[in-house]
Amino acid sequence: MNFGIYLIGYLIVIAGVIYAMHLAHIPQHWIVAVTVIMLGAGVLTGVKNTRTKDSV
């Protein structure tokens, strides 16, 4: 459930960045590149912060 909350939060941030880049007339290929990078960072951060510690 926590991962879903992280994902929703990152999607909202990404949507805001995309909108701001569109308003700034940044070319679409740069918008796509930034979106892919931010999605990857969001997934990595969400997994890192929500995974349980392995008990050895």
CHARMM-style PDB file with segment names, atoms N, HN, CA, C and O in Angstrom:
ATOM      1  N   MET     1       0.828  -1.199   0.000  1.00  0.00      PROA
ATOM      2  CA  MET     1       0.000   0.000   0.000  1.00  0.00      PROA
ATOM      3  C   MET     1       0.873   1.264   0.000  1.00  0.00      PROA
ATOM      4  O   MET     1       0.562   2.233  -0.691  1.00  0.00      PROA
ATOM      5  N   ASN     2       1.961   1.250   0.773  1.00  0.00      PROA
ATOM      6  HN  ASN     2       2.214   0.463   1.334  1.00  0.00      PROA
ATOM      7  CA  ASN     2       2.833   2.417   0.823  1.00  0.00      PROA
ATOM      8  C   ASN     2       3.454   2.702  -0.535  1.00  0.00      PROA
ATOM      9  O   ASN     2       3.633   3.861  -0.910  1.00  0.00      PROA
ATOM     10  N   PHE     3       3.787   1.632  -1.284  1.00  0.00      PROA
ATOM     11  HN  PHE     3       3.641   0.690  -0.979  1.00  0.00      PROA
ATOM     12  CA  PHE     3       4.360   1.833  -2.611  1.00  0.00      PROA
ATOM     13  C   PHE     3       3.363   2.550  -3.512  1.00  0.00      PROA
ATOM     14  O   PHE     3       3.756   3.407  -4.304  1.00  0.00      PROA
ATOM     15  N   GLY     4       2.093   2.217  -3.405  1.00  0.00      PROA
ATOM     16  HN  GLY     4       1.774   1.521  -2.762  1.00  0.00      PROA
ATOM     17  CA  GLY     4       1.062   2.883  -4.192  1.00  0.00      PROA
ATOM     18  C   GLY     4       0.972   4.368  -3.879  1.00  0.00      PROA
ATOM     19  O   GLY     4       0.776   5.191  -4.773  1.00  0.00      PROA
ATOM     20  N   ILE     5       1.115   4.700  -2.610  1.00  0.00      PROA
ATOM     21  HN  ILE     5       1.274   4.031  -1.883  1.00  0.00      PROA
ATOM     22  CA  ILE     5       1.087   6.110  -2.203  1.00  0.00      PROA
ATOM     23  C   ILE     5       2.287   6.844  -2.785  1.00  0.00      PROA
ATOM     24  O   ILE     5       2.148   7.964  -3.276  1.00  0.00      PROA
ATOM     25  N   TYR     6       3.469   6.224  -2.735  1.00  0.00      PROA
ATOM     26  HN  TYR     6       3.582   5.314  -2.336  1.00  0.00      PROA
ATOM     27  CA  TYR     6       4.657   6.825  -3.350  1.00  0.00      PROA
ATOM     28  C   TYR     6       4.435   7.035  -4.842  1.00  0.00      PROA
ATOM     29  O   TYR     6       4.754   8.093  -5.386  1.00  0.00      PROA
ATOM     30  N   LEU     7       3.883   6.014  -5.499  1.00  0.00      PROA
ATOM     31  HN  LEU     7       3.624   5.155  -5.057  1.00  0.00      PROA
ATOM     32  CA  LEU     7       3.681   6.091  -6.936  1.00  0.00      PROA
ATOM     33  C   LEU     7       2.694   7.201  -7.298  1.00  0.00      PROA
ATOM     34  O   LEU     7       2.927   7.944  -8.251  1.00  0.00      PROA
ATOM     35  N   ILE     8       1.614   7.320  -6.561  1.00  0.00      PROA
ATOM     36  HN  ILE     8       1.424   6.716  -5.787  1.00  0.00      PROA
ATOM     37  CA  ILE     8       0.637   8.381  -6.824  1.00  0.00      PROA
ATOM     38  C   ILE     8       1.274   9.754  -6.618  1.00  0.00      PROA
ATOM     39  O   ILE     8       1.051  10.666  -7.415  1.00  0.00      PROA
ATOM     40  N   GLY     9       2.062   9.906  -5.560  1.00  0.00      PROA
ATOM     41  HN  GLY     9       2.244   9.165  -4.913  1.00  0.00      PROA
ATOM     42  CA  GLY     9       2.726  11.178  -5.305  1.00  0.00      PROA
ATOM     43  C   GLY     9       3.695  11.550  -6.418  1.00  0.00      PROA
ATOM     44  O   GLY     9       3.727  12.699  -6.859  1.00  0.00      PROA
ATOM     45  N   TYR    10       4.486  10.580  -6.874  1.00  0.00      PROA
ATOM     46  HN  TYR    10       4.460   9.647  -6.516  1.00  0.00      PROA
ATOM     47  CA  TYR    10       5.422  10.851  -7.961  1.00  0.00      PROA
ATOM     48  C   TYR    10       4.695  11.167  -9.258  1.00  0.00      PROA
ATOM     49  O   TYR    10       5.144  12.016 -10.028  1.00  0.00      PROA
ATOM     50  N   LEU    11       3.572  10.490  -9.509  1.00  0.00      PROA
ATOM     51  HN  LEU    11       3.207   9.801  -8.883  1.00  0.00      PROA
ATOM     52  CA  LEU    11       2.815  10.781 -10.729  1.00  0.00      PROA
ATOM     53  C   LEU    11       2.270  12.207 -10.716  1.00  0.00      PROA
ATOM     54  O   LEU    11       2.233  12.867 -11.754  1.00  0.00      PROA
ATOM     55  N   ILE    12       1.855  12.675  -9.560  1.00  0.00      PROA
ATOM     56  HN  ILE    12       1.885  12.139  -8.717  1.00  0.00      PROA
ATOM     57  CA  ILE    12       1.370  14.057  -9.448  1.00  0.00      PROA
ATOM     58  C   ILE    12       2.515  15.046  -9.700  1.00  0.00      PROA
ATOM     59  O   ILE    12       2.339  16.043 -10.400  1.00  0.00      PROA
ATOM     60  N   VAL    13       3.677  14.762  -9.126  1.00  0.00      PROA
ATOM     61  HN  VAL    13       3.819  13.952  -8.557  1.00  0.00      PROA
ATOM     62  CA  VAL    13       4.844  15.635  -9.340  1.00  0.00      PROA
ATOM     63  C   VAL    13       5.243  15.625 -10.817  1.00  0.00      PROA
ATOM     64  O   VAL    13       5.520  16.675 -11.395  1.00  0.00      PROA
ATOM     65  N   ILE    14       5.271  14.438 -11.425  1.00  0.00      PROA
ATOM     66  HN  ILE    14       5.046  13.584 -10.955  1.00  0.00      PROA
ATOM     67  CA  ILE    14       5.650  14.324 -12.828  1.00  0.00      PROA
ATOM     68  C   ILE    14       4.663  15.076 -13.714  1.00  0.00      PROA
ATOM     69  O   ILE    14       5.067  15.745 -14.665  1.00  0.00      PROA
ATOM     70  N   ALA    15       3.374  14.970 -13.406  1.00  0.00      PROA
ATOM     71  HN  ALA    15       3.047  14.427 -12.633  1.00  0.00      PROA
ATOM     72  CA  ALA    15       2.372  15.693 -14.191  1.00  0.00      PROA
ATOM     73  C   ALA    15       2.598  17.201 -14.106  1.00  0.00      PROA
ATOM     74  O   ALA    15       2.451  17.908 -15.103  1.00  0.00      PROA
ATOM     75  N   GLY    16       2.952  17.691 -12.926  1.00  0.00      PROA
ATOM     76  HN  GLY    16       3.071  17.116 -12.116  1.00  0.00      PROA
ATOM     77  CA  GLY    16       3.234  19.112 -12.776  1.00  0.00      PROA
ATOM     78  C   GLY    16       4.461  19.547 -13.558  1.00  0.00      PROA
ATOM     79  O   GLY    16       4.469  20.618 -14.165  1.00  0.00      PROA
ATOM     80  N   VAL    17       5.493  18.721 -13.543  1.00  0.00      PROA
ATOM     81  HN  VAL    17       5.486  17.851 -13.049  1.00  0.00      PROA
ATOM     82  CA  VAL    17       6.707  19.045 -14.297  1.00  0.00      PROA
ATOM     83  C   VAL    17       6.425  19.042 -15.799  1.00  0.00      PROA
ATOM     84  O   VAL    17       6.890  19.917 -16.529  1.00  0.00      PROA
ATOM     85  N   ILE    18       5.664  18.054 -16.248  1.00  0.00      PROA
ATOM     86  HN  ILE    18       5.286  17.342 -15.655  1.00  0.00      PROA
ATOM     87  CA  ILE    18       5.305  17.987 -17.670  1.00  0.00      PROA
ATOM     88  C   ILE    18       4.535  19.235 -18.078  1.00  0.00      PROA
ATOM     89  O   ILE    18       4.808  19.822 -19.125  1.00  0.00      PROA
ATOM     90  N   TYR    19       3.582  19.640 -17.262  1.00  0.00      PROA
ATOM     91  HN  TYR    19       3.360  19.163 -16.412  1.00  0.00      PROA
ATOM     92  CA  TYR    19       2.774  20.827 -17.574  1.00  0.00      PROA
ATOM     93  C   TYR    19       3.647  22.083 -17.621  1.00  0.00      PROA
ATOM     94  O   TYR    19       3.504  22.913 -18.519  1.00  0.00      PROA
ATOM     95  N   ALA    20       4.549  22.215 -16.650  1.00  0.00      PROA
ATOM     96  HN  ALA    20       4.665  21.542 -15.920  1.00  0.00      PROA
ATOM     97  CA  ALA    20       5.433  23.385 -16.627  1.00  0.00      PROA
ATOM     98  C   ALA    20       6.355  23.396 -17.846  1.00  0.00      PROA
ATOM     99  O   ALA    20       6.599  24.452 -18.431  1.00  0.00      PROA
ATOM    100  N   MET    21       6.866  22.228 -18.228  1.00  0.00      PROA
ATOM    101  HN  MET    21       6.668  21.371 -17.753  1.00  0.00      PROA
ATOM    102  CA  MET    21       7.735  22.157 -19.403  1.00  0.00      PROA
ATOM    103  C   MET    21       6.957  22.498 -20.677  1.00  0.00      PROA
ATOM    104  O   MET    21       7.485  23.145 -21.581  1.00  0.00      PROA
ATOM    105  N   HSD    22       5.705  22.060 -20.738  1.00  0.00      PROA
ATOM    106  HN  HSD    22       5.276  21.534 -20.004  1.00  0.00      PROA
ATOM    107  CA  HSD    22       4.865  22.386 -21.902  1.00  0.00      PROA
ATOM    108  C   HSD    22       4.625  23.897 -21.988  1.00  0.00      PROA
ATOM    109  O   HSD    22       4.686  24.482 -23.070  1.00  0.00      PROA
ATOM    110  N   LEU    23       4.352  24.518 -20.843  1.00  0.00      PROA
ATOM    111  HN  LEU    23       4.302  24.043 -19.965  1.00  0.00      PROA
ATOM    112  CA  LEU    23       4.125  25.962 -20.825  1.00  0.00      PROA
ATOM    113  C   LEU    23       5.381  26.738 -21.195  1.00  0.00      PROA
ATOM    114  O   LEU    23       5.300  27.849 -21.720  1.00  0.00      PROA
ATOM    115  N   ALA    24       6.551  26.148 -20.917  1.00  0.00      PROA
ATOM    116  HN  ALA    24       6.617  25.246 -20.490  1.00  0.00      PROA
ATOM    117  CA  ALA    24       7.823  26.797 -21.237  1.00  0.00      PROA
ATOM    118  C   ALA    24       8.248  26.536 -22.683  1.00  0.00      PROA
ATOM    119  O   ALA    24       9.324  26.960 -23.104  1.00  0.00      PROA
ATOM    120  N   HSD    25       7.395  25.832 -23.442  1.00  0.00      PROA
ATOM    121  HN  HSD    25       6.521  25.488 -23.100  1.00  0.00      PROA
ATOM    122  CA  HSD    25       7.645  25.522 -24.861  1.00  0.00      PROA
ATOM    123  C   HSD    25       8.926  24.718 -25.063  1.00  0.00      PROA
ATOM    124  O   HSD    25       9.676  24.945 -26.012  1.00  0.00      PROA
ATOM    125  N   ILE    26       9.158  23.781 -24.159  1.00  0.00      PROA
ATOM    126  HN  ILE    26       8.548  23.596 -23.388  1.00  0.00      PROA
ATOM    127  CA  ILE    26      10.301  22.873 -24.291  1.00  0.00      PROA
ATOM    128  C   ILE    26       9.913  21.786 -25.295  1.00  0.00      PROA
ATOM    129  O   ILE    26       8.784  21.297 -25.258  1.00  0.00      PROA
ATOM    130  N   PRO    27      10.817  21.402 -26.183  1.00  0.00      PROA
ATOM    131  CA  PRO    27      10.498  20.384 -27.196  1.00  0.00      PROA
ATOM    132  C   PRO    27      10.015  19.071 -26.571  1.00  0.00      PROA
ATOM    133  O   PRO    27      10.446  18.681 -25.486  1.00  0.00      PROA
ATOM    134  N   GLN    28       9.112  18.406 -27.285  1.00  0.00      PROA
ATOM    135  HN  GLN    28       8.762  18.722 -28.166  1.00  0.00      PROA
ATOM    136  CA  GLN    28       8.451  17.211 -26.765  1.00  0.00      PROA
ATOM    137  C   GLN    28       9.433  16.080 -26.451  1.00  0.00      PROA
ATOM    138  O   GLN    28       9.230  15.345 -25.485  1.00  0.00      PROA
ATOM    139  N   HSD    29      10.487  15.930 -27.245  1.00  0.00      PROA
ATOM    140  HN  HSD    29      10.652  16.527 -28.030  1.00  0.00      PROA
ATOM    141  CA  HSD    29      11.415  14.836 -26.973  1.00  0.00      PROA
ATOM    142  C   HSD    29      12.142  15.036 -25.639  1.00  0.00      PROA
ATOM    143  O   HSD    29      12.508  14.054 -24.993  1.00  0.00      PROA
ATOM    144  N   TRP    30      12.354  16.262 -25.223  1.00  0.00      PROA
ATOM    145  HN  TRP    30      12.057  17.060 -25.748  1.00  0.00      PROA
ATOM    146  CA  TRP    30      12.951  16.510 -23.910  1.00  0.00      PROA
ATOM    147  C   TRP    30      11.956  16.213 -22.794  1.00  0.00      PROA
ATOM    148  O   TRP    30      12.327  15.701 -21.737  1.00  0.00      PROA
ATOM    149  N   ILE    31      10.698  16.538 -23.039  1.00  0.00      PROA
ATOM    150  HN  ILE    31      10.397  16.954 -23.897  1.00  0.00      PROA
ATOM    151  CA  ILE    31       9.659  16.245 -22.049  1.00  0.00      PROA
ATOM    152  C   ILE    31       9.550  14.738 -21.829  1.00  0.00      PROA
ATOM    153  O   ILE    31       9.428  14.283 -20.692  1.00  0.00      PROA
ATOM    154  N   VAL    32       9.593  13.969 -22.909  1.00  0.00      PROA
ATOM    155  HN  VAL    32       9.692  14.339 -23.833  1.00  0.00      PROA
ATOM    156  CA  VAL    32       9.514  12.513 -22.801  1.00  0.00      PROA
ATOM    157  C   VAL    32      10.731  11.974 -22.053  1.00  0.00      PROA
ATOM    158  O   VAL    32      10.595  11.103 -21.194  1.00  0.00      PROA
ATOM    159  N   ALA    33      11.906  12.482 -22.369  1.00  0.00      PROA
ATOM    160  HN  ALA    33      12.017  13.190 -23.066  1.00  0.00      PROA
ATOM    161  CA  ALA    33      13.129  12.014 -21.706  1.00  0.00      PROA
ATOM    162  C   ALA    33      13.083  12.288 -20.208  1.00  0.00      PROA
ATOM    163  O   ALA    33      13.416  11.411 -19.410  1.00  0.00      PROA
ATOM    164  N   VAL    34      12.684  13.470 -19.823  1.00  0.00      PROA
ATOM    165  HN  VAL    34      12.414  14.182 -20.471  1.00  0.00      PROA
ATOM    166  CA  VAL    34      12.604  13.820 -18.404  1.00  0.00      PROA
ATOM    167  C   VAL    34      11.552  12.964 -17.701  1.00  0.00      PROA
ATOM    168  O   VAL    34      11.749  12.550 -16.558  1.00  0.00      PROA
ATOM    169  N   THR    35      10.439  12.700 -18.378  1.00  0.00      PROA
ATOM    170  HN  THR    35      10.279  13.037 -19.306  1.00  0.00      PROA
ATOM    171  CA  THR    35       9.386  11.876 -17.797  1.00  0.00      PROA
ATOM    172  C   THR    35       9.876  10.460 -17.520  1.00  0.00      PROA
ATOM    173  O   THR    35       9.603   9.905 -16.456  1.00  0.00      PROA
ATOM    174  N   VAL    36      10.592   9.878 -18.463  1.00  0.00      PROA
ATOM    175  HN  VAL    36      10.814  10.329 -19.328  1.00  0.00      PROA
ATOM    176  CA  VAL    36      11.106   8.519 -18.273  1.00  0.00      PROA
ATOM    177  C   VAL    36      12.103   8.480 -17.116  1.00  0.00      PROA
ATOM    178  O   VAL    36      12.072   7.558 -16.301  1.00  0.00      PROA
ATOM    179  N   ILE    37      12.979   9.469 -17.042  1.00  0.00      PROA
ATOM    180  HN  ILE    37      13.004  10.219 -17.704  1.00  0.00      PROA
ATOM    181  CA  ILE    37      13.953   9.524 -15.953  1.00  0.00      PROA
ATOM    182  C   ILE    37      13.254   9.675 -14.603  1.00  0.00      PROA
ATOM    183  O   ILE    37      13.623   9.011 -13.635  1.00  0.00      PROA
ATOM    184  N   MET    38      12.250  10.544 -14.536  1.00  0.00      PROA
ATOM    185  HN  MET    38      11.950  11.084 -15.322  1.00  0.00      PROA
ATOM    186  CA  MET    38      11.536  10.754 -13.273  1.00  0.00      PROA
ATOM    187  C   MET    38      10.735   9.523 -12.866  1.00  0.00      PROA
ATOM    188  O   MET    38      10.641   9.218 -11.677  1.00  0.00      PROA
ATOM    189  N   LEU    39      10.153   8.807 -13.836  1.00  0.00      PROA
ATOM    190  HN  LEU    39      10.230   9.054 -14.801  1.00  0.00      PROA
ATOM    191  CA  LEU    39       9.431   7.576 -13.510  1.00  0.00      PROA
ATOM    192  C   LEU    39      10.391   6.536 -12.931  1.00  0.00      PROA
ATOM    193  O   LEU    39      10.066   5.871 -11.947  1.00  0.00      PROA
ATOM    194  N   GLY    40      11.556   6.398 -13.529  1.00  0.00      PROA
ATOM    195  HN  GLY    40      11.820   6.938 -14.328  1.00  0.00      PROA
ATOM    196  CA  GLY    40      12.547   5.468 -13.004  1.00  0.00      PROA
ATOM    197  C   GLY    40      12.984   5.831 -11.600  1.00  0.00      PROA
ATOM    198  O   GLY    40      13.095   4.964 -10.734  1.00  0.00      PROA
ATOM    199  N   ALA    41      13.230   7.106 -11.375  1.00  0.00      PROA
ATOM    200  HN  ALA    41      13.140   7.810 -12.079  1.00  0.00      PROA
ATOM    201  CA  ALA    41      13.633   7.560 -10.042  1.00  0.00      PROA
ATOM    202  C   ALA    41      12.508   7.338  -9.022  1.00  0.00      PROA
ATOM    203  O   ALA    41      12.767   6.991  -7.870  1.00  0.00      PROA
ATOM    204  N   GLY    42      11.291   7.537  -9.446  1.00  0.00      PROA
ATOM    205  HN  GLY    42      11.080   7.819 -10.382  1.00  0.00      PROA
ATOM    206  CA  GLY    42      10.147   7.327  -8.555  1.00  0.00      PROA
ATOM    207  C   GLY    42       9.983   5.872  -8.152  1.00  0.00      PROA
ATOM    208  O   GLY    42       9.724   5.571  -6.986  1.00  0.00      PROA
ATOM    209  N   VAL    43      10.132   4.974  -9.108  1.00  0.00      PROA
ATOM    210  HN  VAL    43      10.342   5.219 -10.054  1.00  0.00      PROA
ATOM    211  CA  VAL    43      10.022   3.547  -8.798  1.00  0.00      PROA
ATOM    212  C   VAL    43      11.159   3.112  -7.880  1.00  0.00      PROA
ATOM    213  O   VAL    43      10.934   2.400  -6.902  1.00  0.00      PROA
ATOM    214  N   LEU    44      12.375   3.540  -8.194  1.00  0.00      PROA
ATOM    215  HN  LEU    44      12.558   4.118  -8.989  1.00  0.00      PROA
ATOM    216  CA  LEU    44      13.516   3.176  -7.339  1.00  0.00      PROA
ATOM    217  C   LEU    44      13.350   3.704  -5.921  1.00  0.00      PROA
ATOM    218  O   LEU    44      13.618   2.982  -4.961  1.00  0.00      PROA
ATOM    219  N   THR    45      12.919   4.931  -5.778  1.00  0.00      PROA
ATOM    220  HN  THR    45      12.701   5.517  -6.558  1.00  0.00      PROA
ATOM    221  CA  THR    45      12.730   5.511  -4.450  1.00  0.00      PROA
ATOM    222  C   THR    45      11.607   4.811  -3.698  1.00  0.00      PROA
ATOM    223  O   THR    45      11.728   4.531  -2.506  1.00  0.00      PROA
ATOM    224  N   GLY    46      10.512   4.530  -4.402  1.00  0.00      PROA
ATOM    225  HN  GLY    46      10.413   4.758  -5.371  1.00  0.00      PROA
ATOM    226  CA  GLY    46       9.393   3.847  -3.761  1.00  0.00      PROA
ATOM    227  C   GLY    46       9.764   2.459  -3.285  1.00  0.00      PROA
ATOM    228  O   GLY    46       9.401   2.067  -2.176  1.00  0.00      PROA
ATOM    229  N   VAL    47      10.475   1.715  -4.100  1.00  0.00      PROA
ATOM    230  HN  VAL    47      10.770   2.034  -5.001  1.00  0.00      PROA
ATOM    231  CA  VAL    47      10.892   0.365  -3.712  1.00  0.00      PROA
ATOM    232  C   VAL    47      11.875   0.428  -2.552  1.00  0.00      PROA
ATOM    233  O   VAL    47      11.780  -0.358  -1.609  1.00  0.00      PROA
ATOM    234  N   LYS    48      12.812   1.355  -2.620  1.00  0.00      PROA
ATOM    235  HN  LYS    48      12.890   1.994  -3.386  1.00  0.00      PROA
ATOM    236  CA  LYS    48      13.825   1.481  -1.566  1.00  0.00      PROA
ATOM    237  C   LYS    48      13.180   1.816  -0.215  1.00  0.00      PROA
ATOM    238  O   LYS    48      13.575   1.272   0.816  1.00  0.00      PROA
ATOM    239  N   ASN    49      12.205   2.698  -0.225  1.00  0.00      PROA
ATOM    240  HN  ASN    49      11.884   3.141  -1.062  1.00  0.00      PROA
ATOM    241  CA  ASN    49      11.617   3.155   1.036  1.00  0.00      PROA
ATOM    242  C   ASN    49      10.503   2.258   1.580  1.00  0.00      PROA
ATOM    243  O   ASN    49      10.150   2.365   2.755  1.00  0.00      PROA
ATOM    244  N   THR    50       9.951   1.385   0.754  1.00  0.00      PROA
ATOM    245  HN  THR    50      10.238   1.299  -0.200  1.00  0.00      PROA
ATOM    246  CA  THR    50       8.829   0.577   1.215  1.00  0.00      PROA
ATOM    247  C   THR    50       9.157  -0.894   1.381  1.00  0.00      PROA
ATOM    248  O   THR    50       8.343  -1.638   1.927  1.00  0.00      PROA
ATOM    249  N   ARG    51      10.318  -1.337   0.930  1.00  0.00      PROA
ATOM    250  HN  ARG    51      10.979  -0.732   0.487  1.00  0.00      PROA
ATOM    251  CA  ARG    51      10.630  -2.757   1.092  1.00  0.00      PROA
ATOM    252  C   ARG    51      10.942  -3.079   2.535  1.00  0.00      PROA
ATOM    253  O   ARG    51      11.416  -2.234   3.295  1.00  0.00      PROA
ATOM    254  N   THR    52      10.664  -4.318   2.897  1.00  0.00      PROA
ATOM    255  HN  THR    52      10.279  -5.005   2.280  1.00  0.00      PROA
ATOM    256  CA  THR    52      10.939  -4.735   4.260  1.00  0.00      PROA
ATOM    257  C   THR    52      12.370  -5.252   4.346  1.00  0.00      PROA
ATOM    258  O   THR    52      12.925  -5.753   3.368  1.00  0.00      PROA
ATOM    259  N   LYS    53      12.934  -5.125   5.491  1.00  0.00      PROA
ATOM    260  HN  LYS    53      12.483  -4.718   6.285  1.00  0.00      PROA
ATOM    261  CA  LYS    53      14.314  -5.580   5.710  1.00  0.00      PROA
ATOM    262  C   LYS    53      14.338  -7.104   5.752  1.00  0.00      PROA
ATOM    263  O   LYS    53      13.453  -7.729   6.336  1.00  0.00      PROA
ATOM    264  N   ASP    54      15.346  -7.691   5.136  1.00  0.00      PROA
ATOM    265  HN  ASP    54      16.064  -7.182   4.662  1.00  0.00      PROA
ATOM    266  CA  ASP    54      15.512  -9.136   5.169  1.00  0.00      PROA
ATOM    267  C   ASP    54      16.062  -9.548   6.521  1.00  0.00      PROA
ATOM    268  O   ASP    54      17.030  -8.973   7.020  1.00  0.00      PROA
ATOM    269  N   SER    55      15.428 -10.551   7.101  1.00  0.00      PROA
ATOM    270  HN  SER    55      14.642 -11.017   6.696  1.00  0.00      PROA
ATOM    271  CA  SER    55      15.955 -11.061   8.377  1.00  0.00      PROA
ATOM    272  C   SER    55      16.832 -12.267   8.093  1.00  0.00      PROA
ATOM    273  O   SER    55      16.380 -13.258   7.520  1.00  0.00      PROA
ATOM    274  N   VAL    56      18.082 -12.174   8.498  1.00  0.00      PROA
ATOM    275  HN  VAL    56      18.450 -11.369   8.964  1.00  0.00      PROA
ATOM    276  CA  VAL    56      19.052 -13.233   8.195  1.00  0.00      PROA
ATOM    277  C   VAL    56      19.395 -13.977   9.454  1.00  0.00      PROA
ATOM    278  OT1 VAL    56      20.197 -14.911   9.421  1.00  0.00      PROA
TER     279      VAL     56
END
